[in-house]
Amino acid sequence: MELLTTVLLVFGTLAGMPVVIAAALVGAMWHPGLAAGVLGATLVMRRPPKRESPGSDEAVFLAALAAELRGGATVRQAIVDAAARVPRLPLTQSARLAASGADVAAVAGAVSAALPGSGSVAAPAVQLAVEHGGHAAGMFERLALRAAQRVELEAEVHVATAQARLSVKVLVALPLLLVAVLAMSGQLGAVLAAGTAGRFLVGLGLGLQTTGVVAVAWLLRRAGL
């Protein structure tokens, strides 16, 4: 019966059954409390919704900059007015330098520092617009569109990887929950009482689990997930 249940769970997971449900069912086969533990840990480990990406503010700033230029403002005045529309971005220095008539390179550098996602392309655009003028509004409109598209792509990646990230967390937590259940049922004590071999196996398992948790956390952080 257990073999049949295991096979069904494997095929269910391959067919798209959420891994959280599969882990809870597997836990229920060993101990009823383990299933509740899996579901509880899943709720605890769920991250709160991410705050809005700074890239959306960058798109608003660049679009506002283009709108000010189309309205007849100079590039320096457009920077001041557009910065006032996006208070969440650190554009105070950029606006101050632009209003004071500072060197264009300093203004462009401040804009670059304030826009972590678009600064590398926005700064040369600012410098070019100040020094040569031309159709600067269209240039900033294209940069705003680029920033908005990047935000959409980041959101799609976050949604597409949500199930995988949750699966990793559940699979990491499942062995720890099993150890907790064994400890509460007294079976862990029996393993430890088996002598050096039992303690070695428990220590080895916990060590491997800890290594896996650290490795997974590092990979998720490196991938920005």
C-alpha positions as CSV (number, residue, x, y, z in Angstrom):
1,M,0.0,0.0,0.0
2,E,2.8,2.4,0.9
3,L,4.6,1.6,-2.4
4,L,1.4,2.4,-4.3
5,T,0.9,5.6,-2.4
6,T,4.5,6.7,-3.1
7,V,4.1,5.9,-6.8
8,L,0.9,7.9,-7.0
9,L,2.6,10.9,-5.2
10,V,5.5,10.8,-7.6
11,F,3.2,10.8,-10.7
12,G,1.0,13.4,-9.1
13,T,4.0,15.7,-8.6
14,L,5.2,15.1,-12.1
15,A,1.7,15.9,-13.4
16,G,1.8,19.3,-11.6
17,M,0.5,18.7,-8.1
18,P,1.9,21.4,-5.8
19,V,4.9,20.1,-4.0
20,V,3.6,21.5,-0.7
21,I,0.6,19.1,-0.9
22,A,2.8,16.2,-1.9
23,A,5.1,16.9,1.1
24,A,2.2,17.1,3.5
25,L,0.8,13.8,2.2
26,V,4.2,12.1,2.6
27,G,4.4,13.6,6.1
28,A,1.0,12.2,6.9
29,M,2.2,8.7,6.0
30,W,4.9,8.9,8.8
31,H,3.1,11.0,11.4
32,P,-0.2,13.0,11.4
33,G,1.6,15.9,13.0
34,L,4.2,16.1,10.3
35,A,1.6,17.0,7.7
36,A,0.4,19.9,9.8
37,G,4.0,20.9,10.4
38,V,4.7,21.1,6.6
39,L,1.7,23.3,5.9
40,G,2.5,25.5,8.9
41,A,6.1,25.9,7.9
42,T,5.0,26.8,4.4
43,L,2.8,29.6,5.7
44,V,5.6,30.9,7.9
45,M,8.2,30.8,5.2
46,R,6.1,32.6,2.6
47,R,7.6,36.0,2.0
48,P,5.4,39.1,2.2
49,P,4.7,40.7,-1.2
50,K,7.7,42.6,-2.5
51,R,7.4,46.3,-2.5
52,E,7.2,48.0,-5.8
53,S,10.4,47.8,-7.9
54,P,12.5,51.1,-8.0
55,G,12.4,50.6,-11.8
56,S,8.8,51.7,-11.9
57,D,9.8,55.0,-10.2
58,E,12.6,55.4,-12.7
59,A,10.2,55.0,-15.6
60,V,7.9,57.6,-14.0
61,F,10.9,60.0,-13.6
62,L,12.1,59.6,-17.2
63,A,8.6,59.9,-18.6
64,A,8.1,63.1,-16.5
65,L,11.4,64.4,-17.8
66,A,10.3,63.8,-21.4
67,A,6.9,65.5,-20.7
68,E,8.6,68.6,-19.2
69,L,10.9,68.9,-22.3
70,R,7.9,68.6,-24.6
71,G,6.3,71.4,-22.6
72,G,9.2,73.7,-23.4
73,A,11.3,73.4,-20.3
74,T,15.1,73.4,-20.4
75,V,16.8,70.1,-19.5
76,R,17.9,71.5,-16.2
77,Q,14.5,72.7,-15.2
78,A,12.9,69.5,-16.5
79,I,15.2,67.5,-14.1
80,V,14.1,69.7,-11.2
81,D,10.4,69.3,-12.0
82,A,10.5,65.6,-12.8
83,A,12.5,64.9,-9.6
84,A,9.7,66.5,-7.6
85,R,7.2,64.0,-9.0
86,V,9.1,60.9,-7.7
87,P,10.0,61.6,-4.0
88,R,11.0,57.9,-3.4
89,L,14.1,58.3,-5.6
90,P,17.2,60.0,-4.2
91,L,17.1,62.8,-6.8
92,T,17.5,65.7,-4.4
93,Q,21.2,66.1,-5.3
94,S,20.4,65.9,-9.0
95,A,17.8,68.6,-8.8
96,R,20.0,70.8,-6.7
97,L,22.9,70.6,-9.1
98,A,20.6,71.2,-12.1
99,A,19.0,74.2,-10.5
100,S,22.4,75.7,-9.4
101,G,23.8,75.5,-12.9
102,A,26.5,73.1,-11.9
103,D,28.7,71.4,-14.5
104,V,26.7,69.0,-16.7
105,A,29.0,66.1,-15.9
106,A,28.2,66.5,-12.2
107,V,24.4,66.7,-12.9
108,A,24.7,63.5,-15.1
109,G,26.7,61.7,-12.4
110,A,24.0,62.5,-9.8
111,V,21.3,61.3,-12.1
112,S,23.2,58.1,-12.7
113,A,23.7,57.5,-9.0
114,A,20.0,58.1,-8.3
115,L,18.8,55.6,-11.0
116,P,20.4,52.2,-10.3
117,G,18.6,50.5,-13.1
118,S,18.7,53.2,-15.8
119,G,21.5,55.5,-14.7
120,S,24.1,54.0,-17.0
121,V,22.1,55.1,-20.0
122,A,20.2,58.1,-18.5
123,A,23.4,59.9,-17.5
124,P,24.8,60.1,-21.1
125,A,21.4,61.1,-22.3
126,V,21.3,64.0,-19.8
127,Q,24.7,65.1,-20.8
128,L,23.9,64.9,-24.5
129,A,20.7,66.8,-24.1
130,V,22.3,69.6,-22.1
131,E,25.2,70.0,-24.4
132,H,23.6,69.6,-27.8
133,G,19.8,69.8,-27.3
134,G,17.9,68.3,-30.2
135,H,15.0,65.9,-29.8
136,A,15.8,65.0,-26.2
137,A,12.1,64.4,-25.3
138,G,11.9,61.4,-27.6
139,M,15.1,60.0,-26.2
140,F,13.9,60.1,-22.6
141,E,10.5,58.6,-23.7
142,R,12.4,55.6,-25.1
143,L,14.4,55.3,-21.9
144,A,11.2,55.4,-19.9
145,L,9.7,52.6,-22.0
146,R,12.9,50.6,-21.5
147,A,12.6,51.0,-17.7
148,A,9.0,50.0,-17.7
149,Q,9.7,46.9,-19.8
150,R,12.4,45.9,-17.4
151,V,10.0,46.1,-14.4
152,E,7.5,43.9,-16.3
153,L,10.2,41.4,-17.0
154,E,11.3,41.3,-13.4
155,A,7.7,40.7,-12.3
156,E,7.3,37.9,-14.7
157,V,10.5,36.2,-13.5
158,H,9.4,36.5,-9.9
159,V,6.0,34.9,-10.6
160,A,7.5,32.2,-12.8
161,T,10.0,31.2,-10.1
162,A,7.6,31.4,-7.1
163,Q,6.7,27.7,-7.2
164,A,10.3,26.6,-7.5
165,R,11.3,28.8,-4.6
166,L,8.5,27.5,-2.4
167,S,9.4,23.9,-3.4
168,V,13.0,24.5,-2.3
169,K,11.9,25.8,1.1
170,V,9.6,23.0,1.7
171,L,12.1,20.3,0.8
172,V,14.7,22.0,3.1
173,A,12.2,22.1,6.0
174,L,10.9,18.6,5.6
175,P,13.9,16.8,7.1
176,L,14.0,19.2,10.0
177,L,10.3,18.6,10.7
178,L,11.0,14.8,10.5
179,V,13.7,15.2,13.1
180,A,11.4,17.2,15.3
181,V,8.7,14.5,15.0
182,L,11.2,11.8,15.8
183,A,12.3,13.7,18.9
184,M,8.7,14.2,20.1
185,S,7.9,10.6,19.6
186,G,11.0,9.4,21.4
187,Q,12.4,7.6,18.4
188,L,15.3,10.0,18.1
189,G,16.4,9.2,21.6
190,A,16.5,5.5,20.6
191,V,18.7,6.3,17.7
192,L,21.1,8.3,19.9
193,A,21.1,5.6,22.5
194,A,22.4,3.2,19.9
195,G,25.9,4.4,20.7
196,T,28.5,6.2,18.6
197,A,27.2,5.0,15.3
198,G,23.7,6.4,16.0
199,R,25.1,9.8,17.2
200,F,27.4,9.9,14.2
201,L,24.5,9.3,11.8
202,V,22.3,11.9,13.4
203,G,25.1,14.4,13.4
204,L,26.0,13.7,9.8
205,G,22.4,14.1,8.7
206,L,22.1,17.4,10.5
207,G,25.4,18.6,9.1
208,L,24.4,17.7,5.6
209,Q,21.0,19.4,6.1
210,T,22.7,22.6,7.4
211,T,25.1,22.6,4.5
212,G,22.1,22.2,2.1
213,V,20.2,25.1,3.7
214,V,23.2,27.4,3.5
215,A,23.9,26.5,-0.1
216,V,20.2,27.0,-1.2
217,A,20.0,30.3,0.7
218,W,23.2,31.5,-1.1
219,L,21.9,30.4,-4.5
220,L,18.6,32.2,-4.0
221,R,20.3,35.3,-2.8
222,R,22.7,35.3,-5.7
223,A,19.9,34.9,-8.1
224,G,18.0,37.7,-6.5
225,L,15.1,35.5,-5.5
